[in-house]
Amino acid sequence: MSEELDLIVIGSGPGGYVAAIRAGQLGLRTAIVEKDPKYGGTCLHRGCIPTKALLHTAGLLDEIRKAESFGVDVAQPVLNMEQAHLYKDTVVEKNARGVEFLLKKNKAQGIHGLGRLVGPNEVAVESAEGTQTYRAKHILLATGSVPRDIPPAPADGQRILNSDHMLELREVPGKLLVVGSGAVGCEFASVFASFGSEVTLVEMLPRILPLEDEEVCAELEKVFRKRGIKSLTGTQLTGVQVGDGGVEVSLSRGDKSESAQADVVLIAVGRAPVTGGLGLEELGIELDRGYVGVNEYMQTAVPNIYAIGDIVRTPWLAHVASAEGILAVEHIADAGARPLNYDHVPSVTYCEPEVGSVGLTEAEAKERGYDVAVGKFPFSASGKAAIEGKTDGFVKVVRETRYDELLGVHIIGPNATDLVAEACVALQVESTTEELFRAIHAHPTLSEAVAEAAHAAVGHAIHY
């Protein structure tokens, strides 16, 4: 058994590695345990980064297809799937090396193997060389999640795929059926529609991207329809029949049943926490459907053991895991930790058009009793959007009328995932809507649409 450390982090995804870096900055003697050969976790290797690389390829295809309208004559583009994967893998590898460098720079000791709690201050790590036990004053669990299966259609890696499988798909399916229309489902639907697949989204809830503002969801469904992506909402998958030529899918919609054909089915109904076999129950840390209970500082029932990211009941987002990791470490180091306001967590979906939002939706604000006013500004009225040829979508600002408090900003359209950052800062500093539109926005920019929507929320849009 080695010398006692200040902190052991189990898992090196965007929660774990960020926590280890911050711990090193605060002078904590830290080790990070990772079962995979490379650091970075699901986000880097099987999630955020590789999917966005494929989305970039898809976006370039779409741009080149309409290049003639901008005065650029080019040959009709052809997707090179092998090169697309090479590009994606190169991006992932570069980022993985960057994470390893940052951990070393901040003196976090890397330990490869499968970690398990064997005491409130002890972690056993099993590797090819055997099992070694490490001691630490504090332990942080950041073991992440895996794609969730559903009983009617367990993933087989051939015809019924999860998001991990989709990232390695070497052929573009003629017909792709996507079950689940959250961020993962909508992003893959967008990618493969651009690649040439005939795509159908199946969602059991009343609208696609169901966690977003209702008007945003309606706009996305409309634009998807223009792109040839079919959306079946209020529809449940009840069975699949896999054959040599594809998959026959049974669907239920209200009191009606129907079937559909697809070459490949993607199951994108969420993720399951990786907490089995960690030794939590033996230490008195109870699980709720696999999730770990924590307080506002990410402490479990055993105060020196913390849990963050996808294994706790907070949004399944890489940036949430990172923020929780910093919070937990700063609490351990007594460095002025402040609990997170989950109302201020941005949500971003990188389909075409992009969706970015932060704060309360109009419906949520009304449910909480606010006297609500909203303002919208369409990208069709934006000079910069017209220049870029991307005029679908809008910015929607939600405010309360008594004190002019900014409650939420919801964007669907070009660069929405970047534009929402301004709204994140505004909410963090408790900005009023007036302060948002009084800030001078450069012209011509897409960000002007945020200011215009804020103007509209108080009754005087300038350019619409």
Secondary structure, DSSP 8 states (H G I E B T S, - for coil): ----EEEEEE--STTHHHHHHHHHHTT--EEEEESSSSSSHHHHHHSHHHHHHHHHHHHHHHHHHTGGGGT---------HHHHHHHHHHHHHHHHHHHHHHHHHTTEEEEESEEEEEETTEEEEEETTEEEEEEEEEEEE---EEE---TTS---SSSEE-HHHHTT--S--SEEEEE--SHHHHHHHHHHHHHT-EEEEEESSSSSSTTS-HHHHHHHHHHHHHTT-EEEES-EEEEEEEETTEEEEEEEETTEEEEEEESEEEE-S-EEE--TTS-TGGGT--EETTEE---TT-B-SSTTEEE-GGGSSS---HHHHHHHHHHHHHHHTTS------GGG--EEE-SSSEEEEEE--HHHHHHTT--EEEEEEEGGG-HHHHHHT----EEEEEEETTT-BEEEEEEEETTHHHHHHHHHHHHHTT-BHHHHHHS---SS-TTHHHHHHHHHHTT--S--
